[in-house]
Amino acid sequence: MEVNIKLLEQVEEEESKDNRDRFERVSFLNSGAGIYTLGALISHAIGDKEKVKSYIEKVKGYSKPCFTKDVQHGLQEGVAGYLYCLLLL
């Protein structure tokens, strides 16, 4: 349980940083979509339903950016990375 809380704190710390590039890209491994997905999973594990809803809404916000022509489409990037986030949720 303590590990989950520490991981959730790291998610919130990443979110609070002024690192717009990370939160404008779409990828599971190195973007806000992946961070919010993990935040939702951790919040669910510790029973915080309000944070789960909040993180899921933030993940949903990546639906439009992942379909732009500027997004790379690799194994965990772009549409594939976004769909992986949704699959986990």
DSSP file (Angstrom, degrees, kcal/mol; ACC not computed):
  #  RESIDUE AA STRUCTURE BP1 BP2  ACC     N-H-->O    O-->H-N    N-H-->O    O-->H-N    TCO  KAPPA ALPHA  PHI   PSI    X-CA   Y-CA   Z-CA
    1    1 A M     >        0   0    0      0, 0.0     4,-2.0     0, 0.0     5,-0.2   0.000 360.0 360.0 360.0 -41.7    0.0    0.0    0.0
    2    2 A E  H  >  +     0   0    0      1,-0.2     4,-2.2     2,-0.2     5,-0.2   0.870 360.0  54.5 -62.8 -36.1    2.8    2.4    0.8
    3    3 A V  H  > S+     0   0    0      1,-0.2     4,-2.5     2,-0.2    -1,-0.2   0.917 107.0  51.1 -63.7 -42.6    4.4    1.8   -2.6
    4    4 A N  H  > S+     0   0    0      1,-0.2     4,-2.4     2,-0.2    -2,-0.2   0.907 109.9  49.3 -61.0 -41.9    1.1    2.7   -4.3
    5    5 A I  H  X S+     0   0    0     -4,-2.0     4,-2.1     2,-0.2    -1,-0.2   0.901 111.1  49.3 -66.1 -40.2    0.9    5.9   -2.4
    6    6 A K  H  X S+     0   0    0     -4,-2.2     4,-1.9     2,-0.2    -1,-0.2   0.905 111.3  49.6 -65.1 -40.5    4.5    6.8   -3.2
    7    7 A L  H  X S+     0   0    0     -4,-2.5     4,-2.1     1,-0.2    -2,-0.2   0.901 110.0  50.9 -64.8 -40.2    3.9    6.1   -6.9
    8    8 A L  H  X S+     0   0    0     -4,-2.4     4,-2.4     1,-0.2    -1,-0.2   0.887 107.6  53.2 -64.5 -38.2    0.7    8.2   -6.9
    9    9 A E  H  X S+     0   0    0     -4,-2.1     4,-2.1     1,-0.2    -1,-0.2   0.884 108.0  51.1 -62.3 -38.0    2.7   11.1   -5.3
   10   10 A Q  H  X S+     0   0    0     -4,-1.9     4,-2.4     2,-0.2    -2,-0.2   0.886 108.1  52.3 -66.9 -37.7    5.2   10.8   -8.1
   11   11 A V  H  X S+     0   0    0     -4,-2.1     4,-2.1     1,-0.2    -2,-0.2   0.942 111.6  46.0 -60.8 -47.2    2.4   11.0  -10.7
   12   12 A E  H  X S+     0   0    0     -4,-2.4     4,-1.7     1,-0.2    -2,-0.2   0.853 110.8  53.5 -65.8 -34.2    1.1   14.1   -9.1
   13   13 A E  H  X S+     0   0    0     -4,-2.1     4,-1.0     2,-0.2    -1,-0.2   0.920 109.0  48.5 -65.6 -43.4    4.6   15.6   -8.9
   14   14 A E  H >< S+     0   0    0     -4,-2.4     3,-0.5     1,-0.2     5,-0.2   0.894 110.1  52.9 -62.0 -39.9    5.1   15.0  -12.7
   15   15 A E  H 3< S+     0   0    0     -4,-2.1    -1,-0.2     1,-0.2    -2,-0.2   0.863 107.3  51.4 -64.3 -35.8    1.7   16.6  -13.4
   16   16 A S  H 3< S+     0   0    0     -4,-1.7    -1,-0.2    -5,-0.1    -2,-0.2   0.672  89.0  99.6 -79.1 -16.5    2.7   19.7  -11.4
   17   17 A K  S << S-     0   0    0     -4,-1.0     2,-1.7    -3,-0.5    -3,-0.0  -0.357  83.9-117.9 -68.4 150.5    6.0   20.2  -13.3
   18   18 A D        +     0   0    0      1,-0.1     2,-0.3    -2,-0.0     3,-0.1  -0.562  69.2 131.0 -87.3  73.0    6.0   22.7  -16.0
   19   19 A N    >>  +     0   0    0     -2,-1.7     4,-1.1    -5,-0.2     3,-0.7  -0.642  22.7 167.3-125.9  70.4    6.9   20.2  -18.7
   20   20 A R  H 3>  +     0   0    0     -2,-0.3     4,-0.7     1,-0.2     3,-0.2   0.813  70.0  64.5 -59.5 -34.0    4.4   20.9  -21.4
   21   21 A D  H >> S+     0   0    0      1,-0.2     4,-1.5     2,-0.2     3,-1.1   0.918 101.9  49.4 -58.2 -44.0    6.2   18.7  -24.0
   22   22 A R  H <4 S+     0   0    0     -3,-0.7    10,-1.8     1,-0.3    -1,-0.2   0.846 113.8  46.0 -63.7 -33.2    5.5   15.6  -22.0
   23   23 A F  H 3< S+     0   0    0     -4,-1.1    -1,-0.3     8,-0.2    -2,-0.2   0.391 111.0  52.2 -94.8   4.3    1.8   16.5  -21.6
   24   24 A E  H << S+     0   0    0     -3,-1.1    -2,-0.2    -4,-0.7    -1,-0.2   0.609  95.5  79.7-106.9 -21.0    1.3   17.4  -25.3
   25   25 A R  S  < S-     0   0    0     -4,-1.5     2,-0.5    -5,-0.2     8,-0.4  -0.407  75.7-133.3 -78.9 162.3    2.8   14.2  -26.7
   26   26 A V        +     0   0    0     39,-0.1    52,-2.4     5,-0.1     2,-0.3  -0.960  51.6 116.2-121.8 114.6    0.7   11.0  -26.9
   27   27 A S  B     -A   77   0A   0     -2,-0.5     7,-1.1    50,-0.3     4,-0.4  -0.950  57.6-134.2-167.6 150.7    2.5    7.9  -25.7
   28   28 A F  S    S+     0   0    0     48,-2.3     3,-0.4    -2,-0.3    49,-0.1   0.897 103.6  46.3 -77.9 -40.3    2.1    5.4  -23.0
   29   29 A L  S    S+     0   0    0     47,-0.6    -1,-0.1     1,-0.2    48,-0.1   0.836 128.3  13.0 -76.4 -34.1    5.7    5.3  -22.0
   30   30 A N  S    S+     0   0    0     -8,-0.0     2,-0.3     4,-0.0    -1,-0.2  -0.164 105.4  76.7-143.5  47.3    6.6    8.9  -21.8
   31   31 A S  S  > S-     0   0    0     -3,-0.4     4,-1.9    -4,-0.4     3,-0.3  -0.922  85.7 -96.4-144.8 174.5    3.6   11.2  -21.9
   32   32 A G  H  > S+     0   0    0    -10,-1.8     4,-3.2    -7,-0.4     5,-0.3   0.830 117.0  64.3 -61.1 -33.0    0.9   12.5  -19.7
   33   33 A A  H  > S+     0   0    0     -8,-0.4     4,-1.9     1,-0.2    -1,-0.2   0.923 107.3  41.7 -58.8 -44.4   -1.5    9.8  -21.1
   34   34 A G  H  > S+     0   0    0     -7,-1.1     4,-2.4    -3,-0.3    -1,-0.2   0.893 114.6  51.3 -68.7 -40.1    0.6    7.1  -19.6
   35   35 A I  H  X S+     0   0    0     -4,-1.9     4,-2.2     1,-0.2    -2,-0.2   0.925 112.4  45.8 -63.6 -44.3    1.2    9.0  -16.3
   36   36 A Y  H  X S+     0   0    0     -4,-3.2     4,-2.4     2,-0.2    -1,-0.2   0.858 110.0  55.0 -68.8 -34.2   -2.5    9.6  -15.9
   37   37 A T  H  X S+     0   0    0     -4,-1.9     4,-2.3    -5,-0.3    -2,-0.2   0.946 110.8  44.6 -61.3 -48.1   -3.3    5.9  -16.7
   38   38 A L  H  X S+     0   0    0     -4,-2.4     4,-2.7     1,-0.2     5,-0.2   0.890 111.0  54.8 -63.7 -38.4   -0.9    4.8  -14.0
   39   39 A G  H  X S+     0   0    0     -4,-2.2     4,-2.6     1,-0.2    -1,-0.2   0.908 108.6  48.4 -60.2 -41.8   -2.4    7.4  -11.6
   40   40 A A  H  X S+     0   0    0     -4,-2.4     4,-2.2     2,-0.2    -2,-0.2   0.908 112.4  48.3 -65.1 -41.9   -5.9    6.0  -12.3
   41   41 A L  H  X S+     0   0    0     -4,-2.3     4,-1.9     2,-0.2    -2,-0.2   0.910 114.5  45.1 -65.6 -41.9   -4.7    2.4  -11.7
   42   42 A I  H  X S+     0   0    0     -4,-2.7     4,-1.7     2,-0.2    -2,-0.2   0.919 112.3  51.3 -67.8 -43.5   -2.9    3.3   -8.5
   43   43 A S  H  X>S+     0   0    0     -4,-2.6     5,-2.6    -5,-0.2     4,-0.6   0.889 109.7  50.8 -61.2 -38.9   -5.8    5.4   -7.2
   44   44 A H  H ><5S+     0   0    0     -4,-2.2     3,-0.8     1,-0.2    -1,-0.2   0.908 107.1  54.4 -63.2 -41.5   -8.2    2.5   -7.9
   45   45 A A  H 3<5S+     0   0    0     -4,-1.9    -1,-0.2     1,-0.2    -2,-0.2   0.825 113.1  41.6 -63.5 -31.8   -5.9    0.2   -5.9
   46   46 A I  H 3<5S-     0   0    0     -4,-1.7    -1,-0.2    -5,-0.1    -2,-0.2   0.446 117.5-112.0 -97.7   0.2   -6.0    2.5   -2.9
   47   47 A G  T <<5 +     0   0    0     -3,-0.8     2,-1.2    -4,-0.6    -3,-0.2   0.695  66.0 143.9  85.5  20.1   -9.7    3.2   -3.2
   48   48 A D     >< +     0   0    0     -5,-2.6     4,-1.8     1,-0.2     3,-0.2  -0.715  19.3 175.6 -95.1  87.7   -9.7    6.8   -4.2
   49   49 A K  H  > S+     0   0    0     -2,-1.2     4,-2.2     1,-0.2    -1,-0.2   0.822  74.0  57.5 -64.8 -34.0  -12.6    7.0   -6.6
   50   50 A E  H  > S+     0   0    0      1,-0.2     4,-2.1     2,-0.2    -1,-0.2   0.916 108.5  45.6 -65.1 -42.3  -12.5   10.7   -7.1
   51   51 A K  H  > S+     0   0    0      2,-0.2     4,-2.9    -3,-0.2     5,-0.2   0.873 109.0  56.9 -68.9 -35.0   -8.9   10.6   -8.3
   52   52 A V  H  X S+     0   0    0     -4,-1.8     4,-2.5     1,-0.2    -2,-0.2   0.956 109.4  45.4 -57.9 -49.7   -9.7    7.7  -10.6
   53   53 A K  H  X S+     0   0    0     -4,-2.2     4,-2.2     1,-0.2    -2,-0.2   0.905 112.9  51.2 -59.9 -42.6  -12.4    9.7  -12.3
   54   54 A S  H  X S+     0   0    0     -4,-2.1     4,-1.8     1,-0.2    -1,-0.2   0.928 112.0  45.2 -62.1 -46.7  -10.1   12.7  -12.5
   55   55 A Y  H  X S+     0   0    0     -4,-2.9     4,-2.3     1,-0.2    -1,-0.2   0.885 110.8  53.5 -67.0 -38.3   -7.3   10.8  -14.1
   56   56 A I  H  X S+     0   0    0     -4,-2.5     4,-2.5    -5,-0.2    -1,-0.2   0.913 107.5  51.5 -63.3 -41.2   -9.6    9.0  -16.5
   57   57 A E  H  X S+     0   0    0     -4,-2.2     4,-1.1     1,-0.2    -1,-0.2   0.894 109.5  50.5 -60.7 -39.0  -10.9   12.3  -17.7
   58   58 A K  H  < S+     0   0    0     -4,-1.8     4,-0.3     2,-0.2    -2,-0.2   0.890 109.5  50.0 -67.6 -38.3   -7.4   13.5  -18.3
   59   59 A V  H >< S+     0   0    0     -4,-2.3     3,-2.0     1,-0.2    -2,-0.2   0.916 106.5  55.9 -64.3 -41.8   -6.6   10.4  -20.3
   60   60 A K  H >< S+     0   0    0     -4,-2.5     3,-1.7     1,-0.3     4,-0.3   0.797  94.6  69.3 -60.3 -27.5   -9.7   11.0  -22.4
   61   61 A G  T 3< S+     0   0    0     -4,-1.1     3,-0.3     1,-0.3    -1,-0.3   0.633  89.0  64.4 -66.3 -13.2   -8.3   14.4  -23.2
   62   62 A Y  T <> S+     0   0    0     -3,-2.0     4,-1.5    -4,-0.3    -1,-0.3   0.407  74.7  93.2 -89.1   2.3   -5.6   12.8  -25.3
   63   63 A S  T <4 S+     0   0    0     -3,-1.7     4,-0.4     1,-0.2    -1,-0.2   0.921  87.9  42.2 -65.3 -43.8   -8.0   11.4  -27.8
   64   64 A K  T >4 S+     0   0    0     -3,-0.3     3,-1.5    -4,-0.3    -1,-0.2   0.942 112.3  51.5 -71.1 -46.7   -7.8   14.3  -30.3
   65   65 A P  G >4 S+     0   0    0      0, 0.0     3,-1.4     0, 0.0    -1,-0.2   0.823 101.9  62.1 -60.5 -28.5   -4.1   14.9  -30.1
   66   66 A C  G 3< S+     0   0    0     -4,-1.5    13,-0.3     1,-0.3    -2,-0.2   0.679 101.3  52.7 -74.2 -12.9   -3.3   11.2  -30.8
   67   67 A F  G <  S+     0   0    0     -3,-1.5    -1,-0.3    -4,-0.4     2,-0.1   0.252  84.4 110.2-104.3  12.5   -5.0   11.4  -34.2
   68   68 A T  S X  S-     0   0    0     -3,-1.4     3,-1.1    -4,-0.1    -4,-0.0  -0.480  77.5-119.2 -83.2 160.5   -3.1   14.4  -35.6
   69   69 A K  T 3  S+     0   0    0      1,-0.2    -1,-0.1    -2,-0.1    -3,-0.0   0.676 108.2  66.0 -72.9 -16.3   -0.6   14.1  -38.4
   70   70 A D  T 3  S+     0   0    0     -5,-0.1     2,-0.4     2,-0.1    -1,-0.2   0.581  81.0  96.3 -81.1  -9.2    2.2   15.4  -36.1
   71   71 A V  S <  S-     0   0    0     -3,-1.1     2,-0.2    -6,-0.2     8,-0.1  -0.658  74.9-127.8 -87.6 133.7    2.1   12.4  -33.8
   72   72 A Q        -     0   0    0     -2,-0.4     2,-0.6   -46,-0.1   -46,-0.1  -0.516  15.6-145.8 -73.9 146.3    4.5    9.5  -34.3
   73   73 A H        +     0   0    0     -2,-0.2     5,-0.2     5,-0.1     2,-0.1  -0.763  40.0 140.0-120.2  86.1    2.9    6.1  -34.6
   74   74 A G  S    S-     0   0    0     -2,-0.6     3,-0.4     0, 0.0     6,-0.3  -0.314  70.4 -72.1-107.4-165.2    5.1    3.5  -33.0
   75   75 A L  S    S+     0   0    0      1,-0.2    -2,-0.0    -2,-0.1     0, 0.0   0.878 132.9  15.4 -60.8 -40.6    4.4    0.5  -30.8
   76   76 A Q  S    S+     0   0    0      4,-0.1   -48,-2.3     5,-0.1   -47,-0.6   0.131 116.6  83.2-120.3  19.2    3.6    2.6  -27.8
   77   77 A E  B >> S-A   27   0A   0     -3,-0.4     4,-1.1   -50,-0.2     3,-0.9  -0.782  85.0  -3.3-120.6 164.0    3.2    6.0  -29.4
   78   78 A G  H 3> S-     0   0    0    -52,-2.4     4,-2.4    -2,-0.3     5,-0.2  -0.260 128.9  -7.9  60.6-138.0    0.3    7.8  -31.1
   79   79 A V  H 3> S+     0   0    0    -13,-0.3     4,-2.9     1,-0.2    -1,-0.2   0.897 138.4  52.6 -61.0 -42.6   -2.9    5.8  -31.5
   80   80 A A  H <> S+     0   0    0     -3,-0.9     4,-2.0    -6,-0.3    -1,-0.2   0.918 111.2  46.5 -61.7 -43.7   -1.3    2.5  -30.3
   81   81 A G  H  X S+     0   0    0     -4,-1.1     4,-1.8    -7,-0.2    -1,-0.2   0.896 113.7  48.7 -65.1 -40.1    0.0    4.2  -27.1
   82   82 A Y  H  X S+     0   0    0     -4,-2.4     4,-2.2     2,-0.2    -2,-0.2   0.923 111.1  49.5 -65.6 -44.4   -3.4    5.8  -26.5
   83   83 A L  H  X S+     0   0    0     -4,-2.9     4,-2.6     1,-0.2    -1,-0.2   0.855 107.5  55.5 -64.2 -34.0   -5.3    2.6  -27.1
   84   84 A Y  H  X S+     0   0    0     -4,-2.0     4,-2.1    -5,-0.2    -1,-0.2   0.912 106.6  50.7 -64.3 -41.1   -2.9    0.8  -24.7
   85   85 A C  H  X S+     0   0    0     -4,-1.8     4,-1.8     1,-0.2    -2,-0.2   0.936 111.9  47.0 -59.2 -46.8   -3.8    3.4  -22.0
   86   86 A L  H  < S+     0   0    0     -4,-2.2    -2,-0.2     1,-0.2    -1,-0.2   0.880 108.7  55.1 -64.3 -37.9   -7.5    2.7  -22.6
   87   87 A L  H  < S+     0   0    0     -4,-2.6    -1,-0.2     1,-0.2    -2,-0.2   0.909 107.9  49.1 -61.3 -42.5   -7.0   -1.0  -22.6
   88   88 A L  H  <        0   0    0     -4,-2.1    -1,-0.2     1,-0.3    -2,-0.2   0.873 360.0 360.0 -65.5 -36.0   -5.4   -0.8  -19.1
   89   89 A L     <        0   0    0     -4,-1.8    -1,-0.3    -5,-0.2    -2,-0.2   0.502 360.0 360.0 -73.7 360.0   -8.2    1.4  -17.8
